[in-house]
Amino acid sequence: MADTTEKGFEDILKELNEVVEKLEKGNLPLEESIALYTQGVKMLQSARGVLDKAQARLEVLLSAEDGKEPSTEELDPAEFLKEE
């Protein structure tokens, strides 16, 4: 499957579901199963990154003060995920 860095969340999720379906059938050789599992983990990480960025953008929009134009600048999602 293709690199997930340029794909949208829905595309990544669709491909991840395909990988899961193949793994759930259980009729694959061990090496192919491990390769698919590894690919699935990478897709999951990529999907999580997309969601983290979306969450960070929403945090900025929701934190905009009344009467001010909300900021839509790129932010590091880790800033919003820190424990205080």
Backbone hydrogen bonds in HBPLUS format (Angstrom, degrees):
<---DONOR---> <-ACCEPTOR-->    atom                        ^
c    i                          cat <-CA-CA->   ^        H-A-AA   ^      H-
h    n   atom  resd res      DA  || num        DHA   H-A  angle D-A-AA Bond
n    s   type  num  typ     dist DA aas  dist angle  dist       angle   num
A0007-LYS N   A0004-THR O   3.31 MM   3  5.21 165.9  2.33 105.0 109.0     1
A0012-ILE N   A0008-GLY O   3.04 MM   4  6.33 162.7  2.07 157.2 162.2     2
A0013-LEU N   A0009-PHE O   2.87 MM   4  6.06 163.9  1.90 155.2 159.9     3
A0014-LYS N   A0010-GLU O   2.94 MM   4  6.11 154.7  2.01 144.8 151.4     4
A0015-GLU N   A0011-ASP O   3.06 MM   4  6.30 166.2  2.08 150.7 153.6     5
A0016-LEU N   A0012-ILE O   2.85 MM   4  6.04 154.6  1.91 150.0 158.2     6
A0017-ASN N   A0013-LEU O   2.92 MM   4  6.12 154.1  1.99 146.9 153.2     7
A0018-GLU N   A0014-LYS O   3.09 MM   4  6.43 148.0  2.20 143.5 152.2     8
A0019-VAL N   A0015-GLU O   3.02 MM   4  6.35 154.5  2.08 147.9 154.3     9
A0020-VAL N   A0016-LEU O   2.95 MM   4  6.22 161.4  1.98 151.6 156.6    10
A0021-GLU N   A0017-ASN O   2.93 MM   4  6.14 159.2  1.98 147.5 152.9    11
A0022-LYS N   A0018-GLU O   3.08 MM   4  6.34 159.6  2.12 147.5 152.3    12
A0023-LEU N   A0019-VAL O   2.98 MM   4  6.27 159.3  2.02 151.6 157.5    13
A0024-GLU N   A0020-VAL O   2.82 MM   4  6.01 154.1  1.88 152.9 160.4    14
A0025-LYS N   A0021-GLU O   3.21 MM   4  6.42 139.6  2.38 143.6 152.2    15
A0026-GLY N   A0023-LEU O   3.17 MM   3  5.49 134.1  2.40 104.3 115.1    16
A0033-SER N   A0029-PRO O   2.95 MM   4  6.21 155.5  2.01 155.9 163.9    17
A0034-ILE N   A0030-LEU O   2.91 MM   4  6.20 158.3  1.96 156.4 162.0    18
A0035-ALA N   A0031-GLU O   2.99 MM   4  6.18 157.4  2.04 143.8 150.2    19
A0036-LEU N   A0032-GLU O   2.92 MM   4  6.11 159.6  1.96 148.3 153.5    20
A0037-TYR N   A0033-SER O   2.87 MM   4  6.05 157.2  1.92 147.2 154.1    21
A0038-THR N   A0034-ILE O   2.92 MM   4  6.10 161.4  1.96 149.7 154.4    22
A0039-GLN N   A0035-ALA O   2.98 MM   4  6.18 156.8  2.03 145.1 151.6    23
A0040-GLY N   A0036-LEU O   2.82 MM   4  6.05 153.4  1.89 147.7 155.4    24
A0041-VAL N   A0037-TYR O   2.92 MM   4  6.25 151.8  2.00 149.9 157.1    25
A0042-LYS N   A0038-THR O   3.11 MM   4  6.41 157.0  2.16 147.2 153.0    26
A0043-MET N   A0039-GLN O   2.95 MM   4  6.25 154.3  2.02 148.2 155.6    27
A0044-LEU N   A0040-GLY O   2.87 MM   4  6.08 155.7  1.92 147.9 154.7    28
A0045-GLN N   A0041-VAL O   2.97 MM   4  6.23 156.1  2.03 147.8 153.7    29
A0046-SER N   A0042-LYS O   2.96 MM   4  6.19 153.6  2.03 144.4 151.8    30
A0047-ALA N   A0043-MET O   2.83 MM   4  6.08 160.3  1.87 153.3 158.4    31
A0048-ARG N   A0044-LEU O   2.91 MM   4  6.10 156.0  1.97 145.8 152.7    32
A0049-GLY N   A0045-GLN O   2.99 MM   4  6.22 149.2  2.08 142.0 150.1    33
A0050-VAL N   A0046-SER O   3.06 MM   4  6.41 152.5  2.14 147.9 154.6    34
A0051-LEU N   A0047-ALA O   2.99 MM   4  6.30 161.0  2.03 151.3 156.2    35
A0052-ASP N   A0048-ARG O   2.82 MM   4  6.05 154.6  1.88 149.1 156.6    36
A0053-LYS N   A0049-GLY O   3.02 MM   4  6.24 157.8  2.07 147.0 152.0    37
A0054-ALA N   A0050-VAL O   3.03 MM   4  6.29 157.8  2.08 147.2 153.5    38
A0055-GLN N   A0051-LEU O   2.86 MM   4  6.07 156.5  1.92 149.3 155.9    39
A0056-ALA N   A0052-ASP O   2.96 MM   4  6.20 156.3  2.02 146.2 152.4    40
A0057-ARG N   A0053-LYS O   3.01 MM   4  6.28 157.1  2.07 148.4 154.2    41
A0058-LEU N   A0054-ALA O   2.96 MM   4  6.22 155.8  2.02 147.8 154.6    42
A0059-GLU N   A0055-GLN O   2.88 MM   4  6.13 153.7  1.95 150.1 157.5    43
A0060-VAL N   A0056-ALA O   3.17 MM   4  6.45 153.1  2.25 145.4 151.3    44
A0061-LEU N   A0057-ARG O   3.04 MM   4  6.36 161.0  2.08 147.9 153.1    45
A0062-LEU N   A0058-LEU O   2.80 MM   4  5.96 163.3  1.82 156.7 161.0    46
A0063-SER N   A0059-GLU O   2.97 MM   4  5.96 136.9  2.16 138.2 148.9    47
A0064-ALA N   A0061-LEU O   3.44 MM   3  5.52 162.4  2.48 101.3 106.3    48
A0068-LYS N   A0065-GLU O   3.12 MM   3  5.60 162.9  2.15 132.6 135.0    49
A0079-GLU N   A0076-ASP O   3.02 MM   3  5.77 155.0  2.08 122.1 128.0    50
A0080-PHE N   A0077-PRO O   3.07 MM   3  5.58 142.0  2.22 111.6 120.6    51
A0081-LEU N   A0078-ALA O   3.16 MM   3  4.96 142.2  2.31  94.4 105.5    52
